[in-house]
């Protein structure tokens, strides 16, 4: 019996990930390297190796100590799943500046006390060390707190996230359930990576498990769309485990935080999320706006063909729809319900609900001319 996993939860997916395999190999090499260092220490000659040579008398403890050190380092690395290049850059730059300042201050201290030969080294060394620690701390703290302004002081130094090339697309719950994103992906127009945060997947699963039948169907549709995207070889999609600071925050706020961190675009149909992202300076791709932009442009005087399916609100009007859902009001089309008629566009109205096209059929003109034709009198 074949077991099915929800999208992104198949344990074999992580094992087949090249990044995961490379990281696992790196950790195994790290453990072996530390074990080799321990082996080197315990194999030293006790008579010539001093303290390190005497460690050979307790080989088991040395091996266990180095293996324990390797496990501790790997555990610390694993407990921080998401590293920040910004913090690492600020730490390195701050330490460099702090050590330069500390070296300069140590020269000043030597001038004040008249040189190292005039003061006991046991007193002077801790003073210089304390100065170095203070300078490095202040420099790192200053850089991390003002990293966004450093680029204005030092040219070509930039701690803000810079994304080169294609920016990832972060999918919202609404756009996944909507389903049109899968049709867009089939056109091969999307060449950027799609990212679905784990909390978005959890929200879709919660909707799919809802007691309300309508919500349950919508959630299951969202899971089907995710499966369809994952098997589509025309697009790259990834379920991402993200750590978002601050508990009790809404999915929209966390989604905007992820987009800000990754430098990506939010893809959504949600009006509120659209506004929140714009206030935070995040680019939003609204599928509804995309659909409206792709609708064909119709100008007054042009001809189009539409099937009249129901009567309109005004006398003699019929209503039909184009393939993209645009509503067409046909003057004189009430008598042609169920028929396909050719219309001449008279006007186009753009409303908040969408676009409406008004047209007049040639058949309606013939009827009007017959209605207004003067009656013949018999002689």
C-alpha positions as CSV (number, residue, x, y, z in Angstrom):
1,X,0.0,0.0,0.0
2,X,1.4,3.3,-1.1
3,X,1.5,5.9,1.7
4,X,0.8,9.5,0.7
5,X,2.3,12.5,2.5
6,X,1.0,16.1,2.6
7,X,3.0,18.5,0.4
8,X,6.5,19.1,1.7
9,X,6.2,16.5,4.5
10,X,7.7,13.5,2.7
11,X,10.8,12.5,4.7
12,X,12.5,11.4,1.5
13,X,12.4,15.0,0.1
14,X,14.8,16.3,2.7
15,X,17.2,13.4,2.2
16,X,17.3,13.9,-1.6
17,X,17.9,17.6,-1.3
18,X,21.5,18.4,-2.5
19,X,22.0,21.1,0.2
20,X,21.0,18.6,2.9
21,X,23.3,16.0,1.6
22,X,26.2,18.4,1.4
23,X,25.5,19.7,5.0
24,X,25.4,16.1,6.3
25,X,28.7,15.2,4.6
26,X,30.3,18.4,6.1
27,X,29.2,17.5,9.6
28,X,30.5,13.9,9.2
29,X,33.9,15.3,8.0
30,X,33.9,17.7,11.0
31,X,33.4,14.9,13.5
32,X,36.1,12.8,11.8
33,X,38.5,15.8,11.8
34,X,38.0,16.4,15.5
35,X,38.5,12.7,16.2
36,X,41.8,12.9,14.2
37,X,42.9,15.8,16.4
38,X,42.1,13.8,19.5
39,X,44.0,10.8,18.1
40,X,47.0,13.0,17.4
41,X,47.0,14.2,21.0
42,X,46.8,10.9,22.7
43,X,49.5,9.4,20.5
44,X,52.1,11.9,21.6
45,X,55.1,10.5,23.5
46,X,54.4,11.1,27.2
47,X,58.2,11.9,27.8
48,X,58.4,14.5,25.0
49,X,54.8,15.8,24.7
50,X,54.5,17.3,28.2
51,X,50.9,17.8,29.3
52,X,49.5,16.8,25.9
53,X,51.6,13.6,25.9
54,X,50.3,12.6,29.3
55,X,46.8,12.6,27.8
56,X,47.7,9.4,26.2
57,X,47.2,7.7,29.5
58,X,43.5,8.5,29.3
59,X,42.8,7.8,25.6
60,X,39.1,6.9,26.2
61,X,38.4,10.2,27.9
62,X,40.1,12.2,25.2
63,X,38.1,10.5,22.5
64,X,34.9,11.1,24.4
65,X,35.8,14.7,25.0
66,X,36.4,15.5,21.4
67,X,33.3,13.6,20.2
68,X,31.3,15.5,22.8
69,X,32.7,18.8,21.6
70,X,31.8,17.8,18.0
71,X,28.2,17.0,19.0
72,X,27.9,20.2,20.9
73,X,29.0,22.3,18.0
74,X,26.7,20.5,15.6
75,X,23.8,20.9,18.0
76,X,24.4,24.6,18.3
77,X,24.5,24.8,14.5
78,X,21.3,22.8,14.1
79,X,19.4,24.8,16.8
80,X,19.9,28.0,14.7
81,X,18.2,26.9,11.5
82,X,18.2,30.3,9.8
83,X,21.5,32.2,9.8
84,X,21.7,35.9,9.0
85,X,24.4,37.2,6.7
86,X,23.6,40.7,8.0
87,X,24.5,39.8,11.6
88,X,27.6,37.9,10.5
89,X,28.8,40.9,8.4
90,X,28.1,43.3,11.2
91,X,29.9,41.1,13.7
92,X,33.0,40.8,11.5
93,X,33.1,44.5,10.6
94,X,32.5,45.5,14.3
95,X,35.3,43.2,15.6
96,X,37.7,44.6,13.0
97,X,37.0,48.2,13.9
98,X,37.1,47.4,17.6
99,X,40.5,45.7,17.4
100,X,41.9,48.6,15.5
101,X,40.6,51.1,18.0
102,X,41.9,48.9,20.9
103,X,45.3,48.7,19.4
104,X,45.5,52.5,19.1
105,X,44.3,52.9,22.7
106,X,46.9,50.4,23.9
107,X,49.7,52.5,22.3
108,X,48.2,55.5,24.2
109,X,48.3,53.5,27.5
110,X,52.0,52.7,26.9
111,X,52.8,56.3,26.3
112,X,50.9,57.3,29.5
113,X,52.7,54.8,31.7
114,X,56.1,55.4,30.1
115,X,56.4,52.0,28.3
116,X,55.7,48.4,29.2
117,X,59.1,48.1,31.0
118,X,57.9,50.6,33.7
119,X,54.8,48.6,34.7
120,X,54.3,45.1,35.7
121,X,53.1,43.0,32.7
122,X,50.7,41.2,35.0
123,X,48.9,44.5,35.5
124,X,49.2,46.0,32.0
125,X,48.1,43.0,30.1
126,X,44.6,42.7,31.8
127,X,44.1,46.4,31.3
128,X,44.8,46.2,27.5
129,X,42.6,43.1,27.3
130,X,39.7,44.9,29.0
131,X,40.2,47.9,26.7
132,X,40.0,45.5,23.7
133,X,36.9,43.7,24.9
134,X,35.1,47.1,25.6
135,X,36.1,48.5,22.1
136,X,35.0,45.3,20.3
137,X,31.7,45.2,22.2
138,X,30.9,48.9,21.5
139,X,31.9,48.6,17.8
140,X,29.8,45.5,17.2
141,X,26.8,46.9,19.1
142,X,27.0,50.2,17.1
143,X,27.3,48.4,13.7
144,X,24.4,46.1,14.4
145,X,22.1,49.0,15.6
146,X,23.0,51.3,12.7
147,X,23.7,48.8,9.9
148,X,21.1,50.5,7.6
149,X,23.0,53.9,7.8
150,X,26.6,52.6,7.4
151,X,26.3,52.7,3.6
152,X,25.9,56.5,3.8
153,X,29.1,56.9,5.8
154,X,31.3,54.3,4.1
155,X,30.8,53.9,0.4
156,X,30.4,50.4,-1.1
157,X,29.6,49.0,2.4
158,X,26.0,47.7,2.5
159,X,24.5,45.6,5.2
160,X,21.0,45.7,3.9
161,X,19.8,42.6,2.1
162,X,20.5,42.8,-1.7
163,X,18.9,40.2,-3.9
164,X,20.4,39.8,-7.3
165,X,18.6,38.2,-10.2
166,X,15.1,36.7,-9.9
167,X,13.3,37.4,-6.7
168,X,11.3,34.5,-5.1
169,X,7.5,34.5,-5.2
170,X,6.0,33.9,-1.7
171,X,2.5,32.4,-2.2
172,X,-0.4,33.4,0.1
173,X,-3.2,31.0,1.2
174,X,-5.8,32.8,-0.9
175,X,-3.9,32.5,-4.2
176,X,-3.2,28.8,-3.6
177,X,-6.9,28.0,-2.9
178,X,-7.9,30.2,-5.9
179,X,-6.0,27.8,-8.2
180,X,-5.2,30.2,-11.1
181,X,-1.6,30.3,-10.1
182,X,-1.3,26.6,-11.3
183,X,-2.6,27.7,-14.8
184,X,-0.2,30.6,-14.9
185,X,2.7,28.2,-14.0
186,X,1.7,26.0,-17.0
187,X,2.4,28.8,-19.4
188,X,6.1,28.8,-18.4
189,X,6.0,32.5,-17.8
190,X,7.2,32.1,-14.2
191,X,11.0,31.6,-14.0
192,X,11.4,32.5,-10.3
193,X,11.2,30.1,-7.4
194,X,7.9,29.8,-5.6
195,X,8.0,29.6,-1.8
196,X,5.2,28.4,0.4
197,X,6.0,29.1,4.1
198,X,5.2,26.3,6.5
199,X,2.6,28.4,8.4
200,X,0.7,28.9,5.1
201,X,0.6,25.2,4.5
202,X,-0.6,24.7,8.1
203,X,-3.4,27.2,7.5
204,X,-4.5,25.4,4.4
205,X,-4.5,22.1,6.2
206,X,-6.6,23.7,9.0
207,X,-9.1,24.9,6.4
208,X,-9.2,21.4,4.9
209,X,-10.0,19.9,8.3
210,X,-12.8,22.4,9.0
211,X,-16.2,21.1,10.0
212,X,-17.8,23.5,7.5
213,X,-18.2,21.7,4.2
214,X,-17.5,24.8,2.0
215,X,-14.3,25.6,3.9
216,X,-13.3,22.0,3.8
217,X,-13.7,21.8,0.0
218,X,-11.7,25.0,-0.4
219,X,-8.8,23.7,1.8
220,X,-8.7,20.4,-0.1
221,X,-8.6,22.4,-3.3
222,X,-5.6,24.3,-2.0
223,X,-3.8,21.0,-1.2
224,X,-4.6,19.7,-4.7
225,X,-3.2,22.9,-6.2
226,X,0.0,22.5,-4.2
227,X,0.4,18.9,-5.4
228,X,-0.2,20.1,-9.0
229,X,2.5,22.7,-8.6
230,X,5.0,20.3,-7.1
231,X,4.7,17.8,-10.0
232,X,4.9,20.6,-12.6
233,X,8.4,20.6,-14.1
234,X,7.9,24.1,-15.5
235,X,8.1,25.8,-12.1
236,X,10.2,25.4,-8.9
237,X,8.3,25.4,-5.7
238,X,9.6,24.8,-2.2
239,X,8.0,24.4,1.3
240,X,10.1,26.6,3.6
241,X,10.4,26.3,7.4
242,X,10.8,29.8,8.6
243,X,11.3,31.3,12.1
244,X,9.3,34.5,12.6
245,X,9.9,36.4,15.8
246,X,6.9,37.5,17.8
247,X,4.1,35.2,18.9
248,X,0.4,35.7,18.3
249,X,1.0,37.5,14.9
250,X,-1.4,37.0,12.0
251,X,-0.4,35.0,8.9
252,X,-0.4,38.2,6.8
253,X,2.1,39.9,9.0
254,X,4.4,36.8,9.1
255,X,4.1,36.5,5.3
256,X,5.2,40.1,4.8
257,X,8.1,39.5,7.2
258,X,9.2,36.5,5.2
259,X,9.0,38.5,1.9
260,X,11.1,41.3,3.5
261,X,13.7,38.8,4.8
262,X,14.0,37.0,1.4
263,X,13.6,40.1,-0.7
264,X,10.8,38.5,-2.6
265,X,7.3,39.3,-4.0
266,X,4.1,38.4,-2.3
267,X,1.5,36.7,-4.6
268,X,-2.0,37.0,-3.3
269,X,-5.7,37.8,-4.0
270,X,-6.3,39.3,-0.5
271,X,-7.0,43.0,-0.5
272,X,-6.0,43.5,3.1
273,X,-2.7,41.7,2.6
274,X,-2.1,43.8,-0.5
275,X,-2.4,47.0,1.6
276,X,-0.3,45.7,4.5
277,X,2.5,44.7,2.1
278,X,2.4,48.0,0.3
279,X,2.8,49.9,3.6
280,X,5.8,47.7,4.5
281,X,7.4,48.4,1.0
282,X,6.9,44.8,-0.2
283,X,6.0,44.3,-3.9
284,X,2.7,42.5,-4.3
285,X,1.5,40.5,-7.4
286,X,-2.3,40.4,-7.3
287,X,-3.6,37.6,-9.6
288,X,-6.9,39.6,-10.0
289,X,-5.0,42.6,-11.3
290,X,-3.0,40.3,-13.6
291,X,-6.2,38.7,-15.0
292,X,-7.6,42.2,-15.6
293,X,-4.5,43.3,-17.4
294,X,-4.6,40.3,-19.7
295,X,-8.1,40.8,-20.8
296,X,-8.4,41.9,-24.4
297,X,-8.9,45.6,-25.1
298,X,-12.2,46.3,-26.8
299,X,-12.9,49.7,-28.4
300,X,-16.2,51.2,-29.4
301,X,-17.0,50.4,-33.0
302,X,-15.3,47.0,-32.9
303,X,-17.3,43.7,-33.4
304,X,-17.4,40.7,-31.1
305,X,-19.4,37.5,-30.8
306,X,-21.1,36.5,-27.6
307,X,-23.8,34.0,-26.5
308,X,-26.8,35.6,-24.8
309,X,-27.7,33.6,-21.7
310,X,-30.1,35.7,-19.8
311,X,-32.2,38.9,-20.0
312,X,-30.8,42.2,-18.8
313,X,-32.2,44.7,-16.4
314,X,-33.4,47.1,-19.1
315,X,-36.1,46.5,-21.6
316,X,-34.9,44.5,-24.6
317,X,-31.4,43.9,-23.1
318,X,-29.6,40.5,-23.0
319,X,-26.6,39.5,-21.1
320,X,-23.7,37.3,-22.0
321,X,-20.1,36.6,-20.9
322,X,-16.8,36.4,-22.7
323,X,-14.4,33.5,-21.9
324,X,-12.5,35.6,-19.4
325,X,-15.7,36.4,-17.5
326,X,-16.3,39.9,-18.8
327,X,-20.0,40.8,-18.8
328,X,-21.5,41.9,-22.1
329,X,-24.8,43.7,-22.3
330,X,-26.4,43.3,-25.7
331,X,-29.0,45.9,-26.7
332,X,-31.9,44.1,-28.2
333,X,-30.6,40.7,-27.2
334,X,-33.6,39.7,-25.1
335,X,-35.1,38.0,-28.1
336,X,-32.0,36.0,-28.8
337,X,-31.5,34.2,-25.4
338,X,-29.6,31.0,-26.0
339,X,-28.2,32.2,-29.4
340,X,-24.8,33.5,-30.4
341,X,-25.0,37.0,-31.8
342,X,-22.5,39.4,-33.3
343,X,-22.4,42.8,-31.5
344,X,-21.0,46.2,-32.3
345,X,-19.4,47.6,-29.2
346,X,-20.9,51.0,-28.2
347,X,-19.2,51.6,-24.8
348,X,-17.0,50.0,-22.2
349,X,-17.6,50.6,-18.5
350,X,-14.9,49.8,-15.8
351,X,-16.4,49.3,-12.3
352,X,-15.1,48.1,-9.0
353,X,-16.7,44.7,-9.7
354,X,-15.0,44.4,-13.1
355,X,-15.4,45.5,-16.7
356,X,-18.7,45.7,-18.6
357,X,-19.1,45.9,-22.4
358,X,-22.2,47.4,-24.0
359,X,-22.9,46.4,-27.6
360,X,-25.7,46.5,-30.1
361,X,-26.5,43.6,-32.4
362,X,-27.2,44.0,-36.1
363,X,-30.4,42.0,-35.6
364,X,-31.6,44.5,-33.0
365,X,-31.1,47.3,-35.6
366,X,-33.2,45.5,-38.1
367,X,-35.9,45.0,-35.6
368,X,-35.9,48.7,-34.7
369,X,-36.0,49.8,-38.3
370,X,-39.0,47.6,-38.9
371,X,-40.6,49.0,-35.8
372,X,-40.1,52.6,-36.9
373,X,-40.9,52.0,-40.6
374,X,-44.1,53.8,-41.6
375,X,-47.1,51.6,-42.4
376,X,-48.2,51.3,-46.0
377,X,-51.7,52.5,-46.8
378,X,-53.8,50.6,-49.3
379,X,-55.4,52.4,-52.1
